[in-house]
Amino acid sequence: MIVGEQKPLEEIRAMLGDGKKILIAGCGTCVTVCFAGGEKEVGILASTLRLANQVEGKDVEILEQTVKRQCEWEFVDEMKEKLEQADVVLSLACGIGVQTTAERFAGKRVLPGLNTSFLGQPIEQGVWTEFCAACGNCVLAVTGGICPIARCSKSLLNGPCGGSQAGKCEVDPSVPCAWQLVYDRLDLLALQETMELIQPPKDWSAGYRPGPRKIEREDLKI
């Protein structure tokens, strides 16, 4: 899932400026799960902004709407009526949702209410950790389903560095050594010999290159 966290209230208010009619747009998927931009968070932020504006004597109308996903036009279109009424839209979606909404309604100013952080997993209540770097060349088949790019502090592909101690990362001792996790998983699966496979140098162009990445599926085109 895409993990994000809400921007500080002061930053949000500064972005909104002198807008008189603001739509706070939530997203019902990833950012709902991480309690950053779902219907509940939209309601809380809307109430906070209303109260702050009331205290300062500002006449600002706050609209609210949460759709299933802001990364697809068919769901973004559900906001059309309220969106067209607003001076400015504060999107509580990830960066993809913000851009999708802004592209669909190019004549409307759409602002990000969240900082998009990473692709991760909830590991306990209120805690999320990065599990995937979206590098474009997945090696999970040979690492026991544990990503060394995202979960190793040095993104090593052929085993641990020489600094890990007692299964902990030398960069941050509070973090498990990713390669210790890989070894333990492969040992559990009786696939220890996989550790002997040498991975070639990483082709970073699959994930990091000029311009946006794009996937085209000919079988899905109309």
Secondary structure by P-SEA (a helix, b strand, c coil): cbbbbbccaaaaaaaaccccbbbbccccccccccccccaaaaaaaaaaaaaaaaaaccbbbbbbbbccccccccccccaaaaaaacccccccccaaaaaaaaaaaccbbbbbccccccccccccccbbbbcccccccccccccccccccccccccccccccccccccccccccccccaaaaaaaaaaaaccccccccccccccccccccccbbbbbbccccc
